[in-house]
Structures are given as structure tokens and as C-alpha cells.
């Protein structure tokens, strides 16, 4: 697995910890790194206590084509107060929402190699960007450039 970061993403300790948890989330995902459908997310708790709803952007079309996703992550201000890391009675994944997103793309997804690119961490006010097609198109173009080899992103290395 390879995880890359947007070069402009400030790699402070909180961001690096979130990225490390994202890597763990994807490595332990039972459906081989894929994203569960909405129906599946409505039936099961998240595979990782920190992460909730994991959703593909359906518009603009460039975002869907470049597999641009937003993944809700838990904060003290999360929409559902029952959603707390480590809560064994946590909500099903679809209902774990917040106003904080990790924006990522699936650059390569096959049985032997997975490449995820993290474009941004939006916290708070993530819902304000959801309909910002100009910004979403920028992320989609970045994903396309990485996929085509036109851009060399920062490669995340998990601390030992």
C-alpha cells in the first residue's frame, strides 16, 4: 500500500496521526480496500472507531471519475454524540457523521497494490466544501495528474 499526501497539506502531528489511522483503516478493511456501499454502511459499524461515513463524491463528474471520496472522522463536535472512539455500541458507519472530512482518491486499486492520495483534511466546516465544484475539480485534476504520472506527490511513510 502506498499513501501520498498533497504537497500543500501541512504535515503537523495531528495530520500525520490521522493519516496513520487512515492507513490502518484501509489495511484492515475486509473488502480489500474498497469502500462499502451506503446499504452496507447502514448495516455495520465502522471498521475503525475514528472513521464514519466513507462516500464517493458523485458530482462533479470529474470527482466520480477520479474516485474522489470524503471520509468523516470523529471529533468532539461530531454530529452524533454516541459516536465515540472505542464505544462498543457505536452507530453503524453510515450514521457516523461529522463536519470534518479527510478527502482522498483511490489512485490505483488492484489485488496486489493500492495507492491512496490524501488531498485535504477539512476540519471544521467540511460541509461547506461539499458543493464547491471548483475546489472539488482541483482535487480531481490533482488525482488525475498523479494517476497519469504528471505529478510526484509527497509519499507518506508510517513511523515505525
N, C-alpha and C positions, 0 to 999 in steps of 0.2 A: 504494500500500500504506500502511496505517495500522497502527501498533503502539501499543497503550496498555498502561500498567502499573497494577497495583494501587497505590492511593494509599499503602498502608502498606508497600510494598516499598521498602526503603532503597536509594536510588539512588547507592550508592557506586561508585567507579571500576570495581571488578570486575563488579558487576551491570550497569553501563552497557556495558562491553565485551562481556559475554555477550549482552546484548540486541542490540547492534550486529551481533554474529556471527549471531544468530538471524535478524535481518532479512536479512542476506546469504544465509543458508541458504535462506530462503523465496523470496527473489528469484531465486535461481539454480536452484531445484528444477525439473527438466524436466517434471514432470507438473502444471504450472500451479498450484503452491502446495498441492497435495493431499499427503496422506501415503500413502506406498507401503503396500501390504498386507504382511502378515507374509511371505507367499510371495515377494514382490518383494524385501523387505529381506533375505531369506535368500540371494538370488542375486547381489546387487550391493553394492559398498562404498558407504558414505555419500557423499552429495554434498558433505559438509563434514567435514573431519578432526576437528573438535571435537565433533560430534554423532553419536550412535549410534541405538539403538532409539528409534523415534518411535511411540508407541502410544496409541490411544484408550482411555480408561477405559471399561470395559464395565459397571461397576456402581459406585454405584447407578445406576438408570435415568436419573436427572436428569443425571448426568455424560455419559452417552452422548448424551442428547437435546441437551445444550448443547455438544457437540463438545469436551469437556474431554480434553486429551492430556497425557501426560508424555513428555518428551524427555530421554534420558540424555545427559549431557555428560561429556567426558573430564576426569579429574583424575589426579593422581599415584597415587591409590588405586583406580583403575578396576579392575574385576573381571578384565579380560583385559589382561595386561601388553603384549601385541603391539599393542594399540590405542593408538597414539601419534600425535598430530597430525603430519602430514607424512610418515607412514610409507607409502610407495607400495604396500607389500604388506599393508596393513591388512586387518582382518577385514571380512566382509560386515556390513552395517549392523545386522542383527538381533542379531548376536552381540557387538556393541559395547555392553556394559552397564557400569553403574557404580552407586554408591549416591548419585548426585547427579542430581537432576531439575530441569528447567525445566518448570513447569506452565503450560499455555496453553490458550486456547479459540480456536476459529475463530468469530468473531462474524458475519462476512459473507464469503462466498466466491462471487464470480461472475467472469466473464471480464474485467471492467474494473476491479474494485475488491476488495481483500482487506483485511480487518481482523482482526488477531490481538490478543488480550489476554493479557498475562502476569500470572498470578495470584501466582506464587511461584517462588523459587529455593530448592530444598531441598538443602543440602549441609553435612554428610553426613547419613546416616540416612534417605535418601529412601524406602527400602523400608518403613520403619516407618509411613509415612503412607498407603501403598497401600491398606490395608484400613480406614483411618479414614473411615468413611462420613459421619460428622458434618462433618469438615473438607472432604471432597470435595463434600458437599451445599452447604456455604458457598460454595465456588468456583463450583459450578454455578449457584447463585442469583445470584451476582455477574455471571456471564456472561449470564444471562437478563435481569437488570436493565439491563445495558449494551446488549444487543440490542434491548430494548424502549424504550431512551432514558430510563430512570428514573435512571440514574447517569451522571455525567460523570467518566470516569477520566482519569488523568494521561496526556497524549499524549507519546510518545517522539519526540524529534527527533534524527536521526542527526547527529553533529558533521560539519562539512564538512572 
